[in-house]
Amino acid sequence: MKIALTGASGLVGRWIAQAAIRQGHAIDPLAGWRLGDAPELGGCDALIHCAFHHVPGKYRGGEGDDPDAFIRTNLHGSVRLFQAAQAQGVGRVVFLSSRAVHDGHTAGTDLTDDLTPAPTSLYGQVKADAEAALAAMEAPGFRTASLRPTGVFGPGQPQKWAGLIRDFLAGRPVPPRVATEVHGADLGDAAMLVLNDPDMGGAYNISDVILDHHDLLSGVAALTGSASQPPMRSDAGLLRVPVCARLEALGWRPDGLSRLHADLPAIIQNAKDAS
Protein backbone atom coordinates (compact mmCIF):
# COMPACT_ATOMS: atom_id res chain seq x y z
CA MET A 1 0.00 0.00 0.00
CA LYS A 2 1.22 3.52 -0.75
CA ILE A 3 0.44 5.82 2.17
CA ALA A 4 0.58 9.61 2.08
CA LEU A 5 1.67 10.64 5.59
CA THR A 6 1.58 14.24 6.81
CA GLY A 7 3.71 15.18 9.81
CA ALA A 8 5.98 12.19 9.16
CA SER A 9 8.86 13.60 11.21
CA GLY A 10 6.77 14.77 14.17
CA LEU A 11 6.25 13.36 17.65
CA VAL A 12 3.57 10.93 16.43
CA GLY A 13 4.10 10.76 12.68
CA ARG A 14 7.58 9.27 12.98
CA TRP A 15 6.19 6.26 14.85
CA ILE A 16 3.46 5.71 12.27
CA ALA A 17 6.05 5.94 9.49
CA GLN A 18 8.20 3.28 11.18
CA ALA A 19 5.24 0.95 11.68
CA ALA A 20 4.12 1.33 8.07
CA ILE A 21 7.59 0.64 6.70
CA ARG A 22 7.95 -2.45 8.91
CA GLN A 23 4.77 -3.79 7.36
CA GLY A 24 6.08 -3.24 3.84
CA HIS A 25 4.10 -0.12 2.93
CA ALA A 26 5.55 2.73 0.90
CA ILE A 27 5.44 6.16 2.57
CA ASP A 28 5.01 9.47 0.74
CA PRO A 29 5.80 12.26 3.27
CA LEU A 30 4.47 14.92 0.85
CA ALA A 31 7.73 16.85 0.73
CA GLY A 32 7.10 20.56 0.27
CA TRP A 33 3.43 20.34 1.20
CA ARG A 34 2.16 22.71 3.87
CA LEU A 35 -1.01 22.37 5.93
CA GLY A 36 -3.61 24.43 4.11
CA ASP A 37 -2.45 23.46 0.63
CA ALA A 38 -4.17 20.91 -1.61
CA PRO A 39 -1.51 18.24 -2.26
CA GLU A 40 -0.92 15.88 -5.14
CA LEU A 41 -2.00 12.44 -3.90
CA GLY A 42 -2.09 10.55 -7.18
CA GLY A 43 -1.18 6.89 -6.75
CA CYS A 44 -1.74 6.87 -3.00
CA ASP A 45 -4.03 4.21 -1.58
CA ALA A 46 -4.40 5.83 1.83
CA LEU A 47 -3.75 9.06 3.73
CA ILE A 48 -2.77 9.34 7.39
CA HIS A 49 -2.94 12.96 8.55
CA CYS A 50 -0.73 13.78 11.55
CA ALA A 51 0.44 17.30 10.71
CA PHE A 52 -0.67 20.05 13.08
CA HIS A 53 0.38 23.69 13.36
CA HIS A 54 0.80 24.99 16.91
CA VAL A 55 3.04 26.99 19.21
CA PRO A 56 6.14 24.82 19.83
CA GLY A 57 5.70 22.59 22.87
CA LYS A 58 1.98 23.35 23.26
CA TYR A 59 -1.16 21.62 22.01
CA ARG A 60 -3.80 22.91 24.41
CA GLY A 61 -3.12 26.62 24.14
CA GLY A 62 -1.22 25.98 20.92
CA GLU A 63 -3.07 28.80 19.18
CA GLY A 64 -0.94 31.35 21.04
CA ASP A 65 -2.27 34.84 20.32
CA ASP A 66 -3.78 34.00 16.91
CA PRO A 67 -6.78 31.67 17.28
CA ASP A 68 -8.16 32.59 13.85
CA ALA A 69 -4.98 31.42 12.09
CA PHE A 70 -4.97 28.28 14.26
CA ILE A 71 -8.49 27.40 13.09
CA ARG A 72 -7.83 28.36 9.49
CA THR A 73 -4.67 26.28 9.23
CA ASN A 74 -5.61 23.23 11.28
CA LEU A 75 -9.34 22.84 10.72
CA HIS A 76 -9.89 24.35 7.30
CA GLY A 77 -6.53 23.07 6.09
CA SER A 78 -7.38 19.54 7.25
CA VAL A 79 -10.77 19.62 5.55
CA ARG A 80 -9.15 20.78 2.32
CA LEU A 81 -6.72 17.86 2.60
CA PHE A 82 -9.57 15.37 3.15
CA GLN A 83 -11.42 16.79 0.13
CA ALA A 84 -8.30 16.46 -2.03
CA ALA A 85 -7.91 12.83 -0.96
CA GLN A 86 -11.50 12.03 -1.86
CA ALA A 87 -11.32 13.85 -5.19
CA GLN A 88 -8.09 12.07 -6.14
CA GLY A 89 -9.36 8.56 -5.41
CA VAL A 90 -7.59 7.85 -2.12
CA GLY A 91 -9.59 5.02 -0.60
CA ARG A 92 -8.84 5.37 3.12
CA VAL A 93 -8.13 8.36 5.34
CA VAL A 94 -7.02 8.22 8.98
CA PHE A 95 -6.94 11.44 11.02
CA LEU A 96 -4.80 11.91 14.11
CA SER A 97 -7.20 13.45 16.62
CA SER A 98 -6.59 13.58 20.38
CA ARG A 99 -7.90 12.52 23.76
CA ALA A 100 -8.33 16.28 24.29
CA VAL A 101 -11.73 16.04 22.61
CA HIS A 102 -12.93 14.54 25.92
CA ASP A 103 -11.47 17.06 28.40
CA GLY A 104 -14.91 18.29 29.44
CA HIS A 105 -16.13 14.98 30.80
CA THR A 106 -16.34 14.53 34.56
CA ALA A 107 -13.17 13.47 36.38
CA GLY A 108 -13.04 9.70 36.73
CA THR A 109 -15.12 9.08 33.59
CA ASP A 110 -14.20 6.06 31.46
CA LEU A 111 -13.79 7.41 27.94
CA THR A 112 -15.30 4.89 25.53
CA ASP A 113 -14.70 4.88 21.78
CA ASP A 114 -18.25 6.07 21.05
CA LEU A 115 -18.40 8.79 23.71
CA THR A 116 -19.55 12.17 22.38
CA PRO A 117 -16.73 14.75 22.40
CA ALA A 118 -16.74 17.45 25.05
CA PRO A 119 -13.69 19.66 24.35
CA THR A 120 -12.72 22.52 26.65
CA SER A 121 -9.82 23.99 24.63
CA LEU A 122 -9.57 25.36 21.12
CA TYR A 123 -7.18 22.52 20.38
CA GLY A 124 -9.77 19.93 21.42
CA GLN A 125 -12.53 21.75 19.53
CA VAL A 126 -10.53 21.89 16.30
CA LYS A 127 -9.75 18.17 16.58
CA ALA A 128 -13.42 17.34 17.25
CA ASP A 129 -14.60 19.50 14.35
CA ALA A 130 -12.09 17.92 11.96
CA GLU A 131 -13.23 14.46 13.11
CA ALA A 132 -16.83 15.37 12.36
CA ALA A 133 -16.01 16.85 8.96
CA LEU A 134 -14.10 13.73 7.94
CA ALA A 135 -16.80 11.34 9.18
CA ALA A 136 -19.42 13.26 7.17
CA MET A 137 -17.44 12.53 3.99
CA GLU A 138 -17.64 8.74 4.45
CA ALA A 139 -18.91 7.13 1.24
CA PRO A 140 -18.56 3.89 -0.72
CA GLY A 141 -14.91 3.62 -1.69
CA PHE A 142 -13.90 6.29 0.83
CA ARG A 143 -13.43 4.93 4.35
CA THR A 144 -12.49 7.27 7.19
CA ALA A 145 -11.40 6.99 10.82
CA SER A 146 -10.06 9.17 13.64
CA LEU A 147 -7.45 8.12 16.19
CA ARG A 148 -7.70 9.60 19.69
CA PRO A 149 -4.32 9.00 21.34
CA THR A 150 -3.46 10.06 24.84
CA GLY A 151 0.05 11.35 25.64
CA VAL A 152 2.68 9.73 23.41
CA PHE A 153 6.15 8.89 24.70
CA GLY A 154 9.28 7.14 23.47
CA PRO A 155 12.91 7.78 22.57
CA GLY A 156 13.98 10.22 19.87
CA GLN A 157 13.53 13.86 19.02
CA PRO A 158 11.29 15.72 19.55
CA GLN A 159 11.37 14.44 23.14
CA LYS A 160 8.20 15.25 25.09
CA TRP A 161 9.84 14.80 28.50
CA ALA A 162 12.99 16.80 27.75
CA GLY A 163 12.03 19.82 29.85
CA LEU A 164 10.66 17.70 32.69
CA ILE A 165 13.79 15.56 32.95
CA ARG A 166 16.16 18.52 32.63
CA ASP A 167 14.34 20.40 35.40
CA PHE A 168 14.47 17.35 37.65
CA LEU A 169 18.18 16.72 37.10
CA ALA A 170 18.91 20.41 37.71
CA GLY A 171 17.09 20.28 41.05
CA ARG A 172 14.29 22.57 39.95
CA PRO A 173 10.77 21.91 41.33
CA VAL A 174 8.67 19.48 39.29
CA PRO A 175 4.88 19.51 39.83
CA PRO A 176 3.05 16.33 40.78
CA ARG A 177 1.14 14.83 37.87
CA VAL A 178 -0.33 11.54 36.76
CA ALA A 179 -1.47 10.89 33.21
CA THR A 180 -2.41 8.24 30.71
CA GLU A 181 0.31 7.49 28.16
CA VAL A 182 1.03 5.27 25.16
CA HIS A 183 4.39 4.35 23.65
CA GLY A 184 4.84 5.62 20.11
CA ALA A 185 5.59 2.14 18.77
CA ASP A 186 2.28 0.87 20.17
CA LEU A 187 0.51 3.84 18.60
CA GLY A 188 2.11 3.04 15.25
CA ASP A 189 0.88 -0.54 15.49
CA ALA A 190 -2.59 0.74 16.36
CA ALA A 191 -2.64 3.01 13.31
CA MET A 192 -1.82 0.07 11.04
CA LEU A 193 -4.58 -2.04 12.59
CA VAL A 194 -7.11 0.73 12.00
CA LEU A 195 -5.92 1.33 8.45
CA ASN A 196 -6.50 -2.35 7.67
CA ASP A 197 -9.72 -2.76 9.67
CA PRO A 198 -12.46 -4.10 7.32
CA ASP A 199 -14.98 -2.18 9.43
CA MET A 200 -12.87 0.98 9.61
CA GLY A 201 -14.89 4.02 10.58
CA GLY A 202 -15.58 6.35 13.50
CA ALA A 203 -13.14 6.91 16.37
CA TYR A 204 -10.58 4.68 18.08
CA ASN A 205 -9.07 5.45 21.48
CA ILE A 206 -5.33 4.78 21.93
CA SER A 207 -4.05 4.61 25.51
CA ASP A 208 -2.07 2.19 27.65
CA VAL A 209 -0.28 2.98 30.93
CA ILE A 210 -1.12 5.27 33.83
CA LEU A 211 2.17 6.99 34.67
CA ASP A 212 2.93 9.22 37.64
CA HIS A 213 5.75 11.77 37.55
CA HIS A 214 6.89 10.24 40.85
CA ASP A 215 7.55 6.86 39.24
CA LEU A 216 9.02 8.24 36.02
CA LEU A 217 11.46 10.52 37.81
CA SER A 218 12.34 7.87 40.39
CA GLY A 219 13.51 5.81 37.42
CA VAL A 220 15.49 8.77 36.10
CA ALA A 221 17.15 9.21 39.52
CA ALA A 222 18.05 5.53 39.70
CA LEU A 223 19.70 5.58 36.28
CA THR A 224 21.55 8.88 36.71
CA GLY A 225 22.43 8.83 40.40
CA SER A 226 20.62 12.13 40.86
CA ALA A 227 19.95 13.21 44.43
CA SER A 228 16.85 15.16 43.36
CA GLN A 229 13.62 14.06 45.02
CA PRO A 230 10.68 13.15 42.78
CA PRO A 231 7.35 14.88 43.44
CA MET A 232 4.62 13.33 45.53
CA ARG A 233 2.20 10.93 43.87
CA SER A 234 -1.03 12.28 42.38
CA ASP A 235 -4.54 10.85 42.67
CA ALA A 236 -5.05 8.59 39.65
CA GLY A 237 -8.71 8.18 40.61
CA LEU A 238 -9.44 11.58 39.08
CA LEU A 239 -8.17 10.60 35.64
CA ARG A 240 -10.43 10.27 32.64
CA VAL A 241 -9.11 6.96 31.30
CA PRO A 242 -9.63 6.02 27.63
CA VAL A 243 -11.12 2.57 27.05
CA CYS A 244 -9.63 1.03 23.89
CA ALA A 245 -12.23 -1.64 23.17
CA ARG A 246 -12.21 -1.27 19.39
CA LEU A 247 -8.44 -1.62 19.12
CA GLU A 248 -8.38 -4.54 21.53
CA ALA A 249 -10.99 -6.30 19.38
CA LEU A 250 -8.55 -5.94 16.46
CA GLY A 251 -5.83 -7.67 18.50
CA TRP A 252 -3.96 -4.60 19.78
CA ARG A 253 -1.78 -5.54 22.76
CA PRO A 254 0.34 -2.56 23.87
CA ASP A 255 3.45 -3.05 25.99
CA GLY A 256 4.19 0.46 27.16
CA LEU A 257 5.55 -0.34 30.61
CA SER A 258 8.18 -2.76 29.30
CA ARG A 259 9.05 -0.35 26.51
CA LEU A 260 9.44 2.48 29.04
CA HIS A 261 11.91 0.47 31.13
CA ALA A 262 13.90 -0.45 28.03
CA ASP A 263 13.88 3.05 26.54
CA LEU A 264 14.35 5.23 29.61
CA PRO A 265 18.18 5.47 29.23
CA ALA A 266 17.75 6.72 25.66
CA ILE A 267 14.96 9.10 26.71
CA ILE A 268 17.24 10.60 29.39
CA GLN A 269 20.01 11.07 26.82
CA ASN A 270 17.50 12.68 24.42
CA ALA A 271 16.56 15.13 27.18
CA LYS A 272 20.20 16.03 27.79
CA ASP A 273 20.85 16.42 24.06
CA ALA A 274 17.87 18.76 23.70
CA SER A 275 19.25 21.21 26.27
C-alpha positions as CSV (number, residue, x, y, z in Angstrom):
1,M,0.0,0.0,0.0
2,K,1.2,3.5,-0.8
3,I,0.4,5.8,2.2
4,A,0.6,9.6,2.1
5,L,1.7,10.6,5.6
6,T,1.6,14.2,6.8
7,G,3.7,15.2,9.8
8,A,6.0,12.2,9.2
9,S,8.9,13.6,11.2
10,G,6.8,14.8,14.2
11,L,6.2,13.4,17.6
12,V,3.6,10.9,16.4
13,G,4.1,10.8,12.7
14,R,7.6,9.3,13.0
15,W,6.2,6.3,14.9
16,I,3.5,5.7,12.3
17,A,6.1,5.9,9.5
18,Q,8.2,3.3,11.2
19,A,5.2,1.0,11.7
20,A,4.1,1.3,8.1
21,I,7.6,0.6,6.7
22,R,7.9,-2.4,8.9
23,Q,4.8,-3.8,7.4
24,G,6.1,-3.2,3.8
25,H,4.1,-0.1,2.9
26,A,5.6,2.7,0.9
27,I,5.4,6.2,2.6
28,D,5.0,9.5,0.7
29,P,5.8,12.3,3.3
30,L,4.5,14.9,0.9
31,A,7.7,16.9,0.7
32,G,7.1,20.6,0.3
33,W,3.4,20.3,1.2
34,R,2.2,22.7,3.9
35,L,-1.0,22.4,5.9
36,G,-3.6,24.4,4.1
37,D,-2.4,23.5,0.6
38,A,-4.2,20.9,-1.6
39,P,-1.5,18.2,-2.3
40,E,-0.9,15.9,-5.1
41,L,-2.0,12.4,-3.9
42,G,-2.1,10.5,-7.2
43,G,-1.2,6.9,-6.8
44,C,-1.7,6.9,-3.0
45,D,-4.0,4.2,-1.6
46,A,-4.4,5.8,1.8
47,L,-3.8,9.1,3.7
48,I,-2.8,9.3,7.4
49,H,-2.9,13.0,8.5
50,C,-0.7,13.8,11.5
51,A,0.4,17.3,10.7
52,F,-0.7,20.1,13.1
53,H,0.4,23.7,13.4
54,H,0.8,25.0,16.9
55,V,3.0,27.0,19.2
56,P,6.1,24.8,19.8
57,G,5.7,22.6,22.9
58,K,2.0,23.3,23.3
59,Y,-1.2,21.6,22.0
60,R,-3.8,22.9,24.4
61,G,-3.1,26.6,24.1
62,G,-1.2,26.0,20.9
63,E,-3.1,28.8,19.2
64,G,-0.9,31.4,21.0
65,D,-2.3,34.8,20.3
66,D,-3.8,34.0,16.9
67,P,-6.8,31.7,17.3
68,D,-8.2,32.6,13.8
69,A,-5.0,31.4,12.1
70,F,-5.0,28.3,14.3
71,I,-8.5,27.4,13.1
72,R,-7.8,28.4,9.5
73,T,-4.7,26.3,9.2
74,N,-5.6,23.2,11.3
75,L,-9.3,22.8,10.7
76,H,-9.9,24.4,7.3
77,G,-6.5,23.1,6.1
78,S,-7.4,19.5,7.2
79,V,-10.8,19.6,5.6
80,R,-9.1,20.8,2.3
81,L,-6.7,17.9,2.6
82,F,-9.6,15.4,3.1
83,Q,-11.4,16.8,0.1
84,A,-8.3,16.5,-2.0
85,A,-7.9,12.8,-1.0
86,Q,-11.5,12.0,-1.9
87,A,-11.3,13.9,-5.2
88,Q,-8.1,12.1,-6.1
89,G,-9.4,8.6,-5.4
90,V,-7.6,7.9,-2.1
91,G,-9.6,5.0,-0.6
92,R,-8.8,5.4,3.1
93,V,-8.1,8.4,5.3
94,V,-7.0,8.2,9.0
95,F,-6.9,11.4,11.0
96,L,-4.8,11.9,14.1
97,S,-7.2,13.5,16.6
98,S,-6.6,13.6,20.4
99,R,-7.9,12.5,23.8
100,A,-8.3,16.3,24.3
101,V,-11.7,16.0,22.6
102,H,-12.9,14.5,25.9
103,D,-11.5,17.1,28.4
104,G,-14.9,18.3,29.4
105,H,-16.1,15.0,30.8
106,T,-16.3,14.5,34.6
107,A,-13.2,13.5,36.4
108,G,-13.0,9.7,36.7
109,T,-15.1,9.1,33.6
110,D,-14.2,6.1,31.5
111,L,-13.8,7.4,27.9
112,T,-15.3,4.9,25.5
113,D,-14.7,4.9,21.8
114,D,-18.3,6.1,21.1
115,L,-18.4,8.8,23.7
116,T,-19.5,12.2,22.4
117,P,-16.7,14.8,22.4
118,A,-16.7,17.5,25.0
119,P,-13.7,19.7,24.4
120,T,-12.7,22.5,26.6
121,S,-9.8,24.0,24.6
122,L,-9.6,25.4,21.1
123,Y,-7.2,22.5,20.4
124,G,-9.8,19.9,21.4
125,Q,-12.5,21.8,19.5
126,V,-10.5,21.9,16.3
127,K,-9.7,18.2,16.6
128,A,-13.4,17.3,17.2
129,D,-14.6,19.5,14.3
130,A,-12.1,17.9,12.0
131,E,-13.2,14.5,13.1
132,A,-16.8,15.4,12.4
133,A,-16.0,16.8,9.0
134,L,-14.1,13.7,7.9
135,A,-16.8,11.3,9.2
136,A,-19.4,13.3,7.2
137,M,-17.4,12.5,4.0
138,E,-17.6,8.7,4.4
139,A,-18.9,7.1,1.2
140,P,-18.6,3.9,-0.7
141,G,-14.9,3.6,-1.7
142,F,-13.9,6.3,0.8
143,R,-13.4,4.9,4.4
144,T,-12.5,7.3,7.2
145,A,-11.4,7.0,10.8
146,S,-10.1,9.2,13.6
147,L,-7.5,8.1,16.2
148,R,-7.7,9.6,19.7
149,P,-4.3,9.0,21.3
150,T,-3.5,10.1,24.8
151,G,0.1,11.3,25.6
152,V,2.7,9.7,23.4
153,F,6.2,8.9,24.7
154,G,9.3,7.1,23.5
155,P,12.9,7.8,22.6
156,G,14.0,10.2,19.9
157,Q,13.5,13.9,19.0
158,P,11.3,15.7,19.6
159,Q,11.4,14.4,23.1
160,K,8.2,15.3,25.1
161,W,9.8,14.8,28.5
162,A,13.0,16.8,27.7
163,G,12.0,19.8,29.9
164,L,10.7,17.7,32.7
165,I,13.8,15.6,33.0
166,R,16.2,18.5,32.6
167,D,14.3,20.4,35.4
168,F,14.5,17.3,37.7
169,L,18.2,16.7,37.1
170,A,18.9,20.4,37.7
171,G,17.1,20.3,41.0
172,R,14.3,22.6,40.0
173,P,10.8,21.9,41.3
174,V,8.7,19.5,39.3
175,P,4.9,19.5,39.8
176,P,3.0,16.3,40.8
177,R,1.1,14.8,37.9
178,V,-0.3,11.5,36.8
179,A,-1.5,10.9,33.2
180,T,-2.4,8.2,30.7
181,E,0.3,7.5,28.2
182,V,1.0,5.3,25.2
183,H,4.4,4.4,23.6
184,G,4.8,5.6,20.1
185,A,5.6,2.1,18.8
186,D,2.3,0.9,20.2
187,L,0.5,3.8,18.6
188,G,2.1,3.0,15.3
189,D,0.9,-0.5,15.5
190,A,-2.6,0.7,16.4
191,A,-2.6,3.0,13.3
192,M,-1.8,0.1,11.0
193,L,-4.6,-2.0,12.6
194,V,-7.1,0.7,12.0
195,L,-5.9,1.3,8.4
196,N,-6.5,-2.4,7.7
197,D,-9.7,-2.8,9.7
198,P,-12.5,-4.1,7.3
199,D,-15.0,-2.2,9.4
200,M,-12.9,1.0,9.6
201,G,-14.9,4.0,10.6
202,G,-15.6,6.4,13.5
203,A,-13.1,6.9,16.4
204,Y,-10.6,4.7,18.1
205,N,-9.1,5.4,21.5
206,I,-5.3,4.8,21.9
207,S,-4.1,4.6,25.5
208,D,-2.1,2.2,27.7
209,V,-0.3,3.0,30.9
210,I,-1.1,5.3,33.8
211,L,2.2,7.0,34.7
212,D,2.9,9.2,37.6
213,H,5.8,11.8,37.6
214,H,6.9,10.2,40.8
215,D,7.5,6.9,39.2
216,L,9.0,8.2,36.0
217,L,11.5,10.5,37.8
218,S,12.3,7.9,40.4
219,G,13.5,5.8,37.4
220,V,15.5,8.8,36.1
221,A,17.1,9.2,39.5
222,A,18.1,5.5,39.7
223,L,19.7,5.6,36.3
224,T,21.6,8.9,36.7
225,G,22.4,8.8,40.4
226,S,20.6,12.1,40.9
227,A,19.9,13.2,44.4
228,S,16.9,15.2,43.4
229,Q,13.6,14.1,45.0
230,P,10.7,13.1,42.8
231,P,7.4,14.9,43.4
232,M,4.6,13.3,45.5
233,R,2.2,10.9,43.9
234,S,-1.0,12.3,42.4
235,D,-4.5,10.8,42.7
236,A,-5.0,8.6,39.7
237,G,-8.7,8.2,40.6
238,L,-9.4,11.6,39.1
239,L,-8.2,10.6,35.6
240,R,-10.4,10.3,32.6
241,V,-9.1,7.0,31.3
242,P,-9.6,6.0,27.6
243,V,-11.1,2.6,27.1
244,C,-9.6,1.0,23.9
245,A,-12.2,-1.6,23.2
246,R,-12.2,-1.3,19.4
247,L,-8.4,-1.6,19.1
248,E,-8.4,-4.5,21.5
249,A,-11.0,-6.3,19.4
250,L,-8.5,-5.9,16.5
251,G,-5.8,-7.7,18.5
252,W,-4.0,-4.6,19.8
253,R,-1.8,-5.5,22.8
254,P,0.3,-2.6,23.9
255,D,3.5,-3.1,26.0
256,G,4.2,0.5,27.2
257,L,5.5,-0.3,30.6
258,S,8.2,-2.8,29.3
259,R,9.1,-0.4,26.5
260,L,9.4,2.5,29.0
261,H,11.9,0.5,31.1
262,A,13.9,-0.5,28.0
263,D,13.9,3.0,26.5
264,L,14.4,5.2,29.6
265,P,18.2,5.5,29.2
266,A,17.8,6.7,25.7
267,I,15.0,9.1,26.7
268,I,17.2,10.6,29.4
269,Q,20.0,11.1,26.8
270,N,17.5,12.7,24.4
271,A,16.6,15.1,27.2
272,K,20.2,16.0,27.8
273,D,20.8,16.4,24.1
274,A,17.9,18.8,23.7
275,S,19.2,21.2,26.3
